[in-house]
Amino acid sequence: MNIKAFIRKLLMDLEIVNLTADKKVYFLHATNANAPYVEYEIFDEYGVEWAENKEIATNFELQVDIYSKGDYTELENKIKEKLMSAGFVRDMAADLYEEDTELYHKAMRFTYTKI
């Protein structure tokens, strides 16, 4: 399974999508989504191990964004739980507020090493 399909399968888990308004997650950008919703993207990937001039391990840097009109703690915790149990390492998280859309925004970054 390729990395994008792997991530999508994890984030489309019913415990996650049932906490979203549209019952799905969006790759890169949501258009006309109802809050709360989740966007995700791989923002970087790079080799971390090589053997005989071939890349044998790759790090994938993932950002997951939650947009909500209110408390998103349950959604945040489910996403962290699913990704971390699948081998992702959480790198950072930030609580934000988007003035233009009047939505709360949780940005979370994770790293996954594929061998």
N, C-alpha and C positions, 0 to 999 in steps of 0.2 A: 504494500500500500504506500502510495506517495505521501509526502508530508502534509500537503494541503488536504487530502482526503482524510488523513489521520486526525488532523486538527478539527476539521468540519464534523467528523463523526463524534468526537469528544464533546464539542460545543452544542451539537444538535441533540444531546441526551435529553430525554423527556423531563428530567428533574430541572434542567436549565430552561429549555424552551417553554415549559409550562409556567414559568415565572415572567415570561415576556408577553407583551400585548398581542403581537402578531404570530406567536408560536414558531419563531424561527430566529436564526442569527444571520448577520449580513457580512459578507466578505468585502472588505475595503470601505464600502459606503452604503448606507441605507437611504433609499429614496421614499419619501412619504411614509416613513415608519411611525408607528404609534408607540409612545413611551409607556413602559420601559422597553428598551431594545438594546441589542448587543451588536457591536461591530468588532471585527478582528482583522489583523493583517500580519504577514511576516515582513518585518521591516529591515531585516538583515539576515544574511547567511554567510558562513565562512568555514573553511577547512580548519580543523584543529589537530588532526593526526594524519600522517602519511606513511606509506610503506612502499618501497620500490617505485618511488615517484608517482604514486597514486593516492588520491585522497581516500582515506578509509573511515574518517569520522568528520561529521559536519555539525556545526552549531547553527540552530535556527532560532532567531530572536522574534518572539511573538508579542504583539500588543493586543490586548482585549479592552474594549471600551464599553462601559455601561452608561446609558443615558436614561434619566428617570425624572419624574416630577416629584418624587418623594423618596422615602427610604428604600435603598437598594441592597441592604445588608445581606438578606437571604440569597439573592442572586449572586452577589459578590462571593459569598462563602461557597456556594455550589460550584461556581466556576473554578475557584482556587482548589477545592477538593478534587474535582474531576481531573484537572490538569496535573496537579501535583501527584496524584495517585497513578497517573500514566507516565511519570518520569520527568515532568517539567520542573524546573527550579524557578521560584519566584524571585525576580530581580528588584522590582520596585513597584510602588503603587502610590497614586496621588488622588486626593479628593478635590474636585474642581467644581466650578459653577460657570455655566455658559450664559453670559448676559443676553446675547442676541436671541437665543432660543428659550431662555428661562428654564433650562434643564440642569439638573445635577449630573455630574460627569465623574465617573470613576475610571481612571486609566491604570491598567495593570500590565506589567511586562514580565515575560517568562522566557527561559532558555531551555531548549531541548537539544540533546546531542544524539544524532542518529549515526549508528555504526554500521 
